[in-house]
Amino acid sequence: MSQDTVRLGVIGMGGRGRYFARAYDNHREAELVAIADPDPEALDKCRPMFGDSIDYYADLDEFLSREDMPSVVIASPDFAHRDNAVQAFGYGKHVLLEKPIAQSVSDADDIIRAWERAGTVLCVGLELRYSAIFLRMREIIDEGMLGEIMTGIAVDNVSVGGNYFYHDRQRTKAYTVSLLMQKGVHTIDLLNWFMDAGRPTKVYATGSLAYYGGDAPNDKRCRDCEQAGECPFFVRHDRFLMDYGVTVEKDDLCVFAEEADVNDNSQVIITYESGKSAVYTECHFTPEYTRDFWFVGADGKMYAQYNNECNFVIRNQYRHTDHVDEWHPRSTGGGHGGGDPLIQQAFLDWVRDPEKMDITQTIAARDATCVGAAAEVSIETGEPVEIPPPPEVSF
C-alpha cells in the first residue's frame, strides 16, 4: 500500500454499508481494515465478501480504539447516526457519515459540536452535489445567466417510494421519523444550495399518508401473499435492486399494513435568512422517478430534471426574449448520477489534506436535515417552526 493510502473501517453493514465497504475495498487509494455491526448475522453476511482480509467487530468501542484506522464510514440506521458519530469523534476519527446527518435538530448539533472538538474531517453523504447535472446548474447560476435567484421549487417524484420505504420498519415514524429526512434531504440540500439565500430559518409544512397503509396485518409478507403475481409492490426479499445499482436483501412486509404511519406526501415552504423563500414537495406514489427543479432569477428561469437513467436536462428561459439555452450534462459514471464515486474520492482527499475539507458543505448538510426535521414538527403541530443557527466551528 502507498504511504498515502487511507486506512478505514465501516460501521453498519446493511445494504449501504456493504456498498461502501466493497467500494473502498476495491479503491486503489484506500484500504478496508475492519467492519462493525452489533448484529452478528450482519457481520456473517460480509465474511464471504472479505474473508480474512479484514477484521469484524460487534463492539464499537473495540472497533474505534484501533489506532491504525484513522477514518470510518458510518452507514448505520438513521437513528444511530448521532451516537455513532459522537463516539467516533471521541476517538479522533475522520468520518464519512451517511445522510441524513441525524433525525433531529438537537442530534445534528450534537454531531457538529463533537466534530468541532475532534478537529477532524466530517463529510456527509450528500453525493448528489457531485453529480454532473448539479455541478453544471451551480456553474450556470454562478455565471449570472439568470441574475439573482429570487425563488425556487424542488419536487421529489418517487415512483419507488412504496418498495423502498413501506415494506419494512421505515414505514413507521417511530423508526424513520420522516421521509423528508430519509429521502428528501438530498433534494432539500440542493434547493438550499442553489437558492444561495443564506441559511434556512423557518419552515411551514403540510403532509399526509394518502396512499400507503391500510388494514393489512402487520406481519403480512409478499412471499406468502396470494396476490403476489398481480401486486405492483411485490418484492423478492432475497434480491432487491437499489437505484444505485446494488442488489440487497429487503424485507417484504405489505405496504398497506395497519402500522404504516409515515407520510407519503409532504409540502414544505422554506424561509431563508435573506427573506427569500422556496418550496419543496415530495410524493411517494407518482408514476415517475425524478427530481425536478425550477429557479426564477431576476433575468430568467431555469428548469432542470434528474433521473436515474442519467437523461439529464437543464433549460434556461430569459425575460423579454424567446431565446432558450439547453444543456444535457453526462454522468461521469457510478451511482447517483456519478456522485457516489466522486464523494468517496472527496473523503479520501479531505483525510489526506484536511485543508481541502469544504466546511460550508458539511454545515449545509446539517441545515438540510434541520429543514426536514422542523417540517415534520410543523406538519404535526400545524404551526411554522423556527430553525436555530448551527453551532459555531473554529476550523
C-alpha positions as CSV (number, residue, x, y, z in Angstrom):
1,M,0.0,0.0,0.0
2,S,1.1,3.6,-0.7
3,Q,2.0,5.9,2.1
4,D,-1.0,8.0,1.1
5,T,-3.4,5.1,1.3
6,V,-6.3,5.8,3.7
7,R,-7.0,3.0,6.1
8,L,-10.6,2.9,7.1
9,G,-13.5,0.9,8.6
10,V,-17.2,0.8,8.0
11,I,-19.9,0.9,10.7
12,G,-23.3,-0.6,9.9
13,M,-23.5,-3.5,7.5
14,G,-26.9,-3.1,5.9
15,G,-27.1,-2.6,2.1
16,R,-25.5,0.8,2.0
17,G,-22.8,-0.2,4.5
18,R,-21.8,-3.2,2.4
19,Y,-21.8,-1.0,-0.7
20,F,-19.3,1.4,1.0
21,A,-17.2,-1.5,2.2
22,R,-16.9,-3.0,-1.3
23,A,-16.3,0.3,-2.9
24,Y,-13.4,1.2,-0.6
25,D,-12.1,-2.4,-0.6
26,N,-11.7,-2.0,-4.4
27,H,-10.4,1.6,-4.3
28,R,-6.7,1.9,-5.1
29,E,-6.2,4.8,-2.6
30,A,-8.0,3.1,0.3
31,E,-7.5,0.0,2.5
32,L,-10.6,-1.5,4.2
33,V,-9.3,-2.6,7.6
34,A,-12.4,-3.6,9.5
35,I,-16.2,-3.5,9.7
36,A,-18.5,-3.2,12.7
37,D,-22.1,-4.1,13.4
38,P,-23.8,-5.1,16.7
39,D,-25.7,-7.8,14.8
40,P,-23.6,-11.0,14.3
41,E,-25.8,-12.0,11.4
42,A,-24.9,-8.8,9.6
43,L,-21.2,-9.5,10.0
44,D,-21.6,-13.1,8.9
45,K,-23.2,-11.9,5.6
46,C,-20.0,-10.0,4.9
47,R,-17.5,-12.8,5.6
48,P,-17.8,-14.4,2.1
49,M,-17.1,-10.9,0.6
50,F,-13.9,-10.1,2.5
51,G,-12.8,-13.3,4.2
52,D,-9.8,-12.9,6.5
53,S,-8.5,-9.8,4.8
54,I,-10.3,-7.6,7.4
55,D,-11.4,-7.7,11.0
56,Y,-15.0,-8.0,12.2
57,Y,-16.4,-6.2,15.3
58,A,-19.6,-6.4,17.3
59,D,-18.2,-4.0,19.9
60,L,-18.0,-0.4,18.6
61,D,-15.5,0.8,21.2
62,E,-13.1,-2.0,20.4
63,F,-13.5,-1.2,16.7
64,L,-12.9,2.6,17.2
65,S,-10.0,2.1,19.5
66,R,-7.8,0.8,16.6
67,E,-5.0,3.4,16.2
68,D,-4.2,2.1,12.7
69,M,-7.6,3.0,11.4
70,P,-7.9,6.9,11.4
71,S,-11.1,7.0,9.3
72,V,-14.5,5.5,9.4
73,V,-17.7,5.4,7.3
74,I,-20.9,5.5,9.3
75,A,-23.7,3.7,7.4
76,S,-25.8,2.6,10.4
77,P,-29.5,3.2,10.6
78,D,-30.5,6.9,10.8
79,F,-31.5,6.7,14.5
80,A,-27.9,5.6,15.3
81,H,-26.1,8.4,13.5
82,R,-25.9,10.7,16.4
83,D,-24.4,8.2,18.9
84,N,-22.1,6.6,16.3
85,A,-20.7,9.9,15.1
86,V,-20.2,11.4,18.5
87,Q,-18.5,8.2,19.6
88,A,-16.2,8.2,16.5
89,F,-15.2,11.8,17.0
90,G,-14.5,10.9,20.6
91,Y,-11.8,8.6,19.3
92,G,-10.5,11.3,17.0
93,K,-11.6,9.6,13.8
94,H,-12.3,11.2,10.4
95,V,-15.9,10.5,9.5
96,L,-17.9,10.0,6.3
97,L,-21.4,10.0,7.6
98,E,-24.3,8.8,5.5
99,K,-27.3,11.1,5.1
100,P,-29.3,12.3,6.9
101,I,-26.8,13.6,9.4
102,A,-29.3,12.8,12.2
103,Q,-33.1,12.7,12.9
104,S,-33.5,15.9,14.9
105,V,-32.0,19.4,15.1
106,S,-30.5,18.7,18.6
107,D,-28.9,15.5,17.5
108,A,-27.5,17.1,14.4
109,D,-26.0,19.9,16.5
110,D,-24.5,17.3,18.9
111,I,-22.6,15.9,15.9
112,I,-21.4,19.3,14.8
113,R,-20.1,20.0,18.3
114,A,-18.4,16.7,18.6
115,W,-16.8,17.3,15.2
116,E,-15.5,20.7,16.3
117,R,-14.0,19.2,19.4
118,A,-12.3,16.5,17.5
119,G,-10.9,18.8,14.8
120,T,-11.0,16.0,12.2
121,V,-12.8,15.6,8.9
122,L,-16.6,15.3,8.6
123,C,-18.1,14.5,5.2
124,V,-21.8,13.9,5.0
125,G,-23.0,11.6,2.2
126,L,-25.0,14.0,0.0
127,E,-23.4,12.7,-3.1
128,L,-25.8,14.4,-5.5
129,R,-23.8,17.6,-5.1
130,Y,-21.1,15.8,-7.1
131,S,-23.4,14.7,-9.9
132,A,-22.7,16.3,-13.3
133,I,-26.1,17.9,-13.7
134,F,-26.0,19.7,-10.3
135,L,-22.4,20.8,-10.8
136,R,-23.4,22.3,-14.1
137,M,-26.5,24.0,-12.6
138,R,-24.2,25.6,-9.9
139,E,-21.9,26.9,-12.7
140,I,-24.8,28.4,-14.6
141,I,-26.1,30.2,-11.6
142,D,-22.6,31.4,-10.6
143,E,-22.1,32.7,-14.2
144,G,-25.1,35.0,-13.5
145,M,-27.1,33.8,-16.5
146,L,-30.4,34.0,-14.5
147,G,-29.4,37.1,-12.5
148,E,-30.0,36.9,-8.8
149,I,-32.1,33.8,-7.8
150,M,-35.3,35.1,-6.2
151,T,-37.3,31.9,-5.6
152,G,-37.2,28.2,-6.3
153,I,-39.2,24.9,-6.3
154,A,-37.9,21.4,-6.0
155,V,-40.0,18.2,-6.4
156,D,-39.1,14.7,-5.5
157,N,-41.2,12.3,-7.6
158,V,-40.6,8.9,-6.1
159,S,-42.2,6.1,-8.0
160,V,-40.3,3.5,-5.9
161,G,-41.5,5.0,-2.6
162,G,-43.6,2.0,-1.7
163,N,-41.0,-0.6,-2.4
164,Y,-38.2,1.4,-0.8
165,F,-39.9,2.6,2.4
166,Y,-43.1,0.8,3.1
167,H,-42.0,-2.9,3.1
168,D,-40.1,-2.6,6.4
169,R,-39.8,-0.7,9.6
170,Q,-39.1,2.5,7.7
171,R,-42.9,2.8,7.3
172,T,-43.2,3.8,11.0
173,K,-42.5,7.2,12.4
174,A,-41.0,5.5,15.5
175,Y,-38.2,4.3,13.3
176,T,-37.8,6.8,10.4
177,V,-39.4,9.9,11.9
178,S,-40.0,11.4,8.4
179,L,-39.2,10.7,4.8
180,L,-38.4,14.4,4.5
181,M,-35.1,13.5,6.1
182,Q,-34.5,9.9,5.0
183,K,-35.3,10.6,1.3
184,G,-35.9,14.3,0.9
185,V,-32.7,15.6,2.5
186,H,-30.8,15.1,-0.8
187,T,-33.1,17.5,-2.8
188,I,-33.6,19.9,0.1
189,D,-29.8,20.3,0.3
190,L,-29.7,21.0,-3.4
191,L,-32.6,23.5,-3.2
192,N,-30.8,25.4,-0.4
193,W,-27.5,25.4,-2.3
194,F,-29.0,26.8,-5.5
195,M,-31.1,29.4,-3.7
196,D,-27.9,30.9,-2.3
197,A,-30.1,32.9,0.1
198,G,-28.4,32.2,3.4
199,R,-29.3,29.5,5.9
200,P,-32.9,28.3,6.3
201,T,-34.6,29.9,9.3
202,K,-38.2,28.8,9.2
203,V,-40.4,26.2,7.6
204,Y,-44.1,25.7,7.3
205,A,-45.3,22.3,6.1
206,T,-48.3,20.0,5.4
207,G,-48.3,16.3,4.7
208,S,-50.3,13.1,4.9
209,L,-50.4,9.4,4.5
210,A,-52.6,9.4,1.4
211,Y,-51.8,6.1,-0.4
212,Y,-49.9,3.5,1.7
213,G,-51.0,1.9,4.9
214,G,-54.4,0.5,5.4
215,D,-55.9,-2.6,7.1
216,A,-53.5,-5.4,6.1
217,P,-52.0,-7.3,9.0
218,N,-48.6,-6.0,10.1
219,D,-47.0,-9.4,9.5
220,K,-48.3,-10.0,6.0
221,R,-45.5,-10.6,3.5
222,C,-45.0,-10.7,-0.2
223,R,-43.5,-14.1,-0.2
224,D,-46.8,-15.6,1.3
225,C,-49.3,-13.3,-0.4
226,E,-51.9,-14.8,-2.8
227,Q,-51.9,-11.6,-4.8
228,A,-48.1,-11.6,-5.3
229,G,-48.4,-12.2,-9.0
230,E,-50.5,-9.1,-9.7
231,C,-49.4,-6.7,-7.0
232,P,-47.2,-3.8,-8.3
233,F,-45.5,-3.7,-4.9
234,F,-44.3,-7.3,-4.8
235,V,-40.6,-7.6,-4.0
236,R,-38.3,-10.5,-3.7
237,H,-36.9,-10.3,-0.2
238,D,-33.7,-12.1,-1.1
239,R,-32.8,-10.0,-4.2
240,F,-33.8,-6.3,-4.4
241,L,-32.1,-3.9,-6.8
242,M,-31.5,-0.4,-5.4
243,D,-31.4,2.6,-7.7
244,Y,-27.7,3.0,-7.2
245,G,-27.1,-0.4,-8.8
246,V,-26.6,-2.6,-5.8
247,T,-28.7,-5.8,-5.0
248,V,-29.6,-6.1,-1.4
249,E,-31.8,-8.2,0.9
250,K,-35.1,-6.4,1.5
251,D,-37.9,-7.1,4.0
252,D,-41.2,-7.8,2.1
253,L,-43.9,-6.7,4.6
254,C,-47.1,-5.5,3.0
255,V,-47.1,-1.8,2.1
256,F,-50.8,-1.5,3.1
257,A,-50.2,-2.6,6.7
258,E,-52.0,-1.0,9.6
259,E,-48.8,0.2,11.3
260,A,-47.6,2.3,8.4
261,D,-47.8,5.9,9.6
262,V,-45.0,7.8,7.8
263,N,-46.4,10.5,5.5
264,D,-46.1,9.6,1.8
265,N,-46.5,13.2,0.6
266,S,-45.4,16.5,2.0
267,Q,-45.2,20.1,1.0
268,V,-42.7,22.5,2.6
269,I,-42.2,26.3,2.4
270,I,-38.7,27.3,3.4
271,T,-37.8,30.8,4.5
272,Y,-34.2,31.9,4.4
273,E,-32.3,34.5,6.5
274,S,-32.2,36.8,3.4
275,G,-36.0,36.8,3.4
276,K,-36.3,34.8,0.3
277,S,-38.4,31.6,0.2
278,A,-38.6,28.3,-1.7
279,V,-40.9,25.3,-1.9
280,Y,-40.1,21.6,-1.6
281,T,-42.6,18.8,-2.3
282,E,-42.3,15.1,-2.1
283,C,-44.6,12.3,-3.3
284,H,-44.0,8.6,-3.0
285,F,-46.7,7.2,-5.3
286,T,-46.1,9.0,-8.6
287,P,-45.5,7.2,-11.9
288,E,-42.1,8.7,-12.5
289,Y,-38.8,8.7,-10.5
290,T,-37.3,12.1,-11.0
291,R,-36.1,15.2,-9.2
292,D,-37.4,18.4,-10.9
293,F,-36.2,22.0,-10.2
294,W,-37.4,25.4,-11.1
295,F,-35.4,28.6,-10.2
296,V,-36.6,32.1,-11.1
297,G,-34.0,34.8,-11.2
298,A,-34.1,38.5,-12.0
299,D,-33.2,37.8,-15.6
300,G,-34.6,34.3,-16.3
301,K,-35.9,31.0,-15.2
302,M,-34.2,27.6,-15.1
303,Y,-35.8,24.2,-15.3
304,A,-33.8,21.0,-14.6
305,Q,-34.6,17.3,-14.3
306,Y,-32.5,14.5,-12.8
307,N,-33.4,10.8,-13.3
308,N,-31.6,7.6,-12.5
309,E,-31.1,6.8,-16.2
310,C,-29.0,10.0,-16.3
311,N,-31.0,11.6,-19.1
312,F,-30.3,15.0,-17.6
313,V,-31.7,18.2,-18.9
314,I,-31.2,21.9,-17.9
315,R,-33.2,24.5,-19.7
316,N,-33.0,28.3,-19.3
317,Q,-35.6,30.8,-20.5
318,Y,-34.9,34.6,-20.3
319,R,-37.1,37.6,-19.7
320,H,-38.1,39.8,-22.7
321,T,-36.8,37.3,-25.3
322,D,-37.7,34.0,-26.9
323,H,-34.1,32.7,-26.6
324,V,-33.7,29.3,-24.8
325,D,-30.5,27.6,-23.7
326,E,-30.4,23.9,-23.1
327,W,-27.8,21.5,-21.7
328,H,-27.6,17.7,-21.3
329,P,-24.8,17.0,-18.9
330,R,-23.4,13.5,-18.9
331,S,-22.8,11.4,-15.8
332,T,-19.2,10.5,-15.2
333,G,-20.2,7.0,-14.2
334,G,-21.3,5.4,-10.9
335,G,-24.4,5.5,-8.7
336,H,-26.4,8.7,-8.1
337,G,-25.6,10.2,-11.4
338,G,-21.8,9.8,-10.9
339,G,-21.9,11.3,-7.4
340,D,-21.1,8.1,-5.4
341,P,-17.5,7.6,-6.6
342,L,-16.8,11.3,-6.5
343,I,-17.9,11.9,-2.9
344,Q,-15.9,8.7,-1.9
345,Q,-12.9,10.2,-3.5
346,A,-13.5,13.6,-1.9
347,F,-13.5,12.0,1.5
348,L,-10.1,10.4,0.8
349,D,-8.8,13.7,-0.4
350,W,-10.0,15.5,2.7
351,V,-8.5,12.9,5.0
352,R,-5.1,13.2,3.3
353,D,-5.3,17.0,3.3
354,P,-7.9,18.4,5.8
355,E,-7.5,21.9,4.4
356,K,-9.4,20.7,1.4
357,M,-12.5,20.0,3.5
358,D,-15.5,22.0,2.5
359,I,-16.8,23.1,5.9
360,T,-19.7,25.0,4.3
361,Q,-20.9,21.8,2.6
362,T,-20.9,20.0,5.9
363,I,-22.9,22.8,7.7
364,A,-25.3,22.8,4.7
365,A,-25.9,19.1,5.3
366,R,-26.9,19.9,8.8
367,D,-29.2,22.7,7.6
368,A,-30.9,20.4,5.1
369,T,-31.6,17.8,7.8
370,C,-32.9,20.5,10.1
371,V,-35.4,21.6,7.4
372,G,-36.8,18.1,7.2
373,A,-36.9,17.7,11.0
374,A,-38.6,21.0,11.5
375,A,-41.0,20.4,8.7
376,E,-42.2,17.2,10.3
377,V,-42.8,19.1,13.5
378,S,-44.7,21.7,11.5
379,I,-46.9,19.0,9.9
380,E,-47.7,17.6,13.3
381,T,-48.5,21.0,15.0
382,G,-49.9,23.0,12.1
383,E,-47.6,25.8,13.0
384,P,-44.4,27.4,11.4
385,V,-41.2,26.1,13.0
386,E,-38.0,28.2,13.5
387,I,-34.6,26.6,12.7
388,P,-31.8,27.7,15.1
389,P,-28.4,28.6,13.7
390,P,-25.8,25.9,13.7
391,P,-23.1,25.7,16.4
392,E,-20.0,27.7,15.6
393,V,-17.0,25.8,14.4
394,S,-13.4,27.1,14.6
395,F,-11.7,25.3,11.8
